[in-house]
Amino acid sequence: MDLANTAAVVTGGASGLGAATVERLAAAGALVVALDLPAAIEGRTDSDRVRYVGGDVTDPAHVAAALDALGDGDPALRVVVNCAGIAPARKVLSSRGVHELELFRRVVEVNLVGTFNVLRLGAERIARAEPDEHGQRGVIVNTASVAAFEGQIGQAAYAASKGGVAALTLPAARDLAAHGIRVNTIAPGIVDTPLMASLGPEVGASLAASIPFPRRLARPDEFAQLVQAIVEHDYLNGETIRMDGALRMAPS
């Protein structure tokens, strides 16, 4: 599917993986709506290719508002990318006590329920588009994590939420096949985001040394490149793709 003269919605679009994806899709010719929390988009201005909308992915009204940012005169919505997520660390039992149930619930609410909320409402809008000559209307790309398969210590909530996103991929692809909508998921390894940089260069170097090859952290633009490749590869459907340099996470 060609991105030119299409519209896309990217959640978590103001920073990290989401911001890189917004930039990449816009450069490829798409009109992109970047949905992120109001505080995250504060100070950002719209351009001819990017529109910022403040909202929470867990709120159906907020997601609907982001979709409504595309009007009748705009290209049809054909791409939705779920990048929004949170990753607090907490052991089931630690010196701080037992893992708070509300924290576990919040992580699952944002990472899994939020992803599904955007997927379902985005699919409804994409299904209104005219199909191409192959019957395709659009693509949804979700973000899981290698933690879905090898969660580390302190990642019970995060790994459970991302495991849910990975498990969601195939049934969603099967459900939406009749509407000409593909669904795929990217499971990144360790990515050099501002959050990672805040941990300090020593932590980054240590993590990079654990990656077989390339022995470095992934870049957000590499994630965005993979999003574009998934969109443009019409036969790729129902897959969760690891982007991790062959990393297999140890429990530490």
GISULJO-V810935 format. One record per residue. PSI is psi in whole degrees, -180 to 180 (* if undefined). Layout:
psi->{PSI & PSI}
//
This chain:
psi->{132 & 131 & -21 & 136 & 34 & 173 & 151 & 152 & 129 & 122 & 155 & 30 & 1 & -8 & 165 & -133 & -40 & -44 & -41 & -37 & -42 & -48 & -43 & -46 & -39 & -41 & -27 & -1 & 5 & 152 & 121 & 130 & 120 & 111 & 126 & 170 & 147 & -40 & -31 & -31 & 1 & 130 & -9 & 144 & 146 & 157 & -175 & -15 & -12 & 133 & 129 & 133 & 129 & 137 & 172 & 128 & -18 & -8 & 114 & -37 & -38 & -42 & -41 & -37 & -38 & -42 & -36 & -11 & -13 & 116 & -177 & -30 & 0 & 162 & 159 & 142 & 123 & -10 & 131 & 130 & 121 & 106 & -15 & 139 & 165 & 156 & 59 & 148 & 130 & 130 & 155 & -43 & 134 & -177 & -17 & -5 & -160 & 147 & 126 & 130 & -38 & -35 & -45 & -46 & -40 & -41 & -45 & -37 & -46 & -53 & -38 & -55 & -40 & -42 & -46 & -37 & -46 & -40 & -48 & -44 & -36 & -41 & -39 & -40 & -43 & -37 & -16 & -16 & 153 & 136 & 155 & -171 & -16 & 6 & 7 & 135 & -30 & -174 & 139 & 129 & 122 & 164 & 117 & -134 & 156 & -18 & -19 & -25 & -34 & 66 & 140 & 175 & 134 & 5 & 25 & -49 & -47 & -47 & -40 & -42 & -42 & -31 & -37 & -39 & -43 & -42 & -27 & -26 & -54 & -49 & -35 & -41 & -40 & -42 & -40 & -1 & -38 & -19 & 4 & 30 & 124 & 152 & 124 & 162 & 141 & 134 & 91 & 155 & -126 & 117 & 141 & 82 & 169 & -35 & -43 & -41 & -31 & -17 & -13 & 155 & -31 & -42 & -44 & -43 & -39 & -43 & -42 & -36 & -19 & -6 & 124 & -56 & 135 & 142 & 70 & 169 & 151 & 156 & 145 & -35 & -23 & -36 & -48 & -38 & -40 & -38 & -49 & -41 & -40 & -44 & -42 & -12 & 97 & -17 & 2 & 115 & 141 & 20 & 146 & 117 & 122 & 133 & 84 & 9 & 29 & 20 & 136 & 111 & 133 & 166 & -9 & *}
//
